[in-house]
Amino acid sequence: EHSDFTMLRAVRFAKPALAVAALGLLASNVPLARADALPASPSPSPLTRGPSPSTSTSTSTSTSIGPRYRHIPPPPSFLANHAIYTNNVGPGKIERYKIYRSPVEMTNDSPQSSSNEELKSKDKSKELCVASLRFGTTMNGHKGVVHGGITSLIFDDMFGVGYFIASRGLLGYTARLTINYRSPLPESSEAVMRVKLVGVERRKVFLKGTLESPDGKTVYSEAEALYVIDKSMKRLKLGEEMGDAFD
């Protein structure tokens, strides 16, 4: 019986048509997403440590992603004309947006994996990536509150990263993005966004995500997304730009 790690490697090296089949097997033990699939109050599963947003400042805090999480740098081609990196990252804006790939072991249910501090989540969906975020004071809608459109923009970008990891680089598109806003996200806040693979059905890839405080106690928003793999089964080369982040 193949482990999920083996299936990830299979998707990595398979021909595009076989990659979809392998991706389906990888997600076969988690339910497919529905419009009402996200729980109203998910159990916190902190992967970071640091002060709550109410006590955060614009200066750097002790928030950190676990050592087994691999940083994914933005592709150089994204820096020139990207909706986030080009115009919305900087002092007073999105002051930190660092994406990390979750440990491959997140996809295993072995006692050794589940005992690790980074794997405390009881959610059996397969975590794909995590973002460490800090917001400034010029991304607001209501006074002192980060605009929901900024949250939506980051969710869409992070779902794209998660999709890219899950499909091993197959060209695909956002078909649906649904966001439930749970709590106001204060300006000058630290936050963590998580993206998980929920299920796969033919060329449909279902994902879900949360934006929460670093300690996991406050959920600012939840989202679910549907991505569709392009019929061409073309494999993108973004992984080459990002080094070994997807090995």
N, C-alpha and C positions, 0 to 999 in steps of 0.2 A: 504494500500500500504506500503510495507516494505521500510524503509530507508536504505541507503547504510551501515549505522552503524549496522543495524539489519542483513544485509546480511553478513557483516564481522563476526558477532557472529555466524551466521548460518554455515559459512564455518569452523569456529573454532571447532564446536561441531558435525558437520554432519559426517556420515560415508563417506569414501573416494569417493565412486561413487556419492553421493549426493553433496559432496564438490565441484566437478567439475561443477555441474549444478548451484550451488549457486554462484560460481566464475563467471560463464558466465552471470548470472543475474546482478551481481555487475558491470560488465564491459559493459553491454548492451547499455548504453547510450553514449559510446564513440566509434568512428570508429575504425575498424581494421587497423593495420599498413600495409603500402605498402612500397616498396623500396624507393619511393620518398615522403614519408609522412612527413618528417621533414622539417619545414620551413627554408629558407636560413638565415633569420635574425629574430630569435624569440625575442619577447618582453622580456626585462629583468624582472625578478620577484625575487628581492633580498629577501633572508631570513636571511641574515647576515649583520653585520655592520663592517666596518674596512677599513683600507687604501687599495688603489689599489695595485696590485702586483708590479707595478713599484717603489713603495715606501716602500715595505715590506723588512724586514731584517730577519736574522736567529733567532732573538729573538722573544718572544711571542708578539702578537699584541692584539688589542681589539676585534678581530673577535670572534663572538659567535653565536651559534645557538639559536633560540627562546626558551623561557622557557618551552613551551608546547611540545617540541620535546624530545622524550625519547631516551636516550643513549642506544645503543646496543653493549655490550662488545663482543669481539671475543670469540667464544667457546674455552675453555681450550684445547680441542683436536686439535685446529688449530695451536696452538703456536709452536708445536714441528716440524712440517714438512709442513708448509704452504708457498706457493710461495711468499706471501707478508710479513706476520708477522715474519717468521723465518729469512729471509735473507735481506729483503729490507726496514725494518723499523728501524730507528735509526739516530743518528747524521750524517748529510751530505747526508742522503738517503731520504726516505719518513719520514720526521721528525714528522709529525702528520697525523694520519688516524683514525678519530673518526666518527663512523656511528651513525646516529640518525633515529629513526622511526618518520615519519611525524604524526602530530595529526590526530586522527580518524576523527575529524571534517573536515579535508581536503576533505573528500568524500561527504560532505553535501553541498547543495546550499542554505541553509537558510540565511536570512539577518544577523542573529547574527554571523554566521560563517564567511561570506564573508566580514564583516566589520572589522574583526580582522586584526591587522597589519601583521600577519604572513601569511594571506591568500590573498595577493594582486594580485597574479598571475591570469591573465585572461584565462590561459590555463585550459580547462575543463577536461583534462586528470587527472587521480587520482594519486597524488603524494604519493609515498610509503616510500621513505627514502632519506636522505641527508647525505653527508659526508663532514666533515671539514678537509681540507688538507693543509699541508705545505711541500714544497719540498726543499731539500738541494742542494748541488752542485755536487753530484756524480751520479746523475741519468740522465745525459745528453747524447744526440746524437751529434747534432751540438753544438759548443761552446756556453755555456750560455743558452742552450735551453733544456728543459726536453725531453727525448727520447719518441717518439710516442708509443713505445712498452710498456713503463711504464704506459702511459695513457690507453692503451688497456687493460693491466693487471688489472688496477683498475676498469675500466668499467665492465669487465667481472665479477669481484668479487662483485661489487655493484649491477649488474643485478641479480646475484645469491641471494643476500639479498632481493632485491625487489620481485623476484619470490617466495622466501620462505614466505615472508609476504603475497603475493597475494594468494598463493595456500594453506596457512596454513600448511606448512611443508611437502607437498607431494614431493616424490622423483622426480626429473626432471633434465634435461640436457640442456646445451646451444646447439642449433641447428644452429643458425646463429648470427653473430655479425658483424655489419657494422659501421665503424667510418668515419666521415667527419672531417678533421682537418681544423679549421677555422683561428686560429691565433697561432703564436708560444707561448709556455708556458715558460716564463723565469725561470731560476733557482732561488732559494731562494724566491719562490712565495707562497702566500696564494691562495687557490682556494676552490671552492665549487662544489661538484658533486650532481646532482639531478636525481632520477630515478622515472619514472611514469608508471603506467599501462595504456596501450593504448587499448587493447582489448583481448578477449578470443574467440577461435574457437575450440570447442571440446577439444582436449588435448593440443592445442597450446595456449601459453600465449605470447602476444606481449607487449614489453616494449620499452621505449625510455629514453634517458638521455642526460644531458648536463654537461660539465665541464666549469666553468666560474669564473670570478673574484668575490671576496666577495661582491662587490657592484652591481654585475649583469650587468655591462656595457660592459664587454668584454667576448665573448664566445670563448673559446679556441678550443673546439671540441664538436660535437654532435654525438650521437650513437643511434642505434636501435638494438634490440635483439629479437630473437625468442627462447623461451624455450618450450620444449616438456615434458609433464607429463609422467612419466614412466607407462607402461601398468600395472605394478603390483599394482599401486595405494598405494604403501607403504608410510606410514607417518614417516618422520624422527623424531628424538628426540633431535635435536639441540636446540629447544626451552627450554628444561629442563636445558641445560647447560648455557643458557643465561638469566636465571631468569625469570622476568615478562616482558621482553622486547616485547613479542609477545602476551600478554594477551589482 
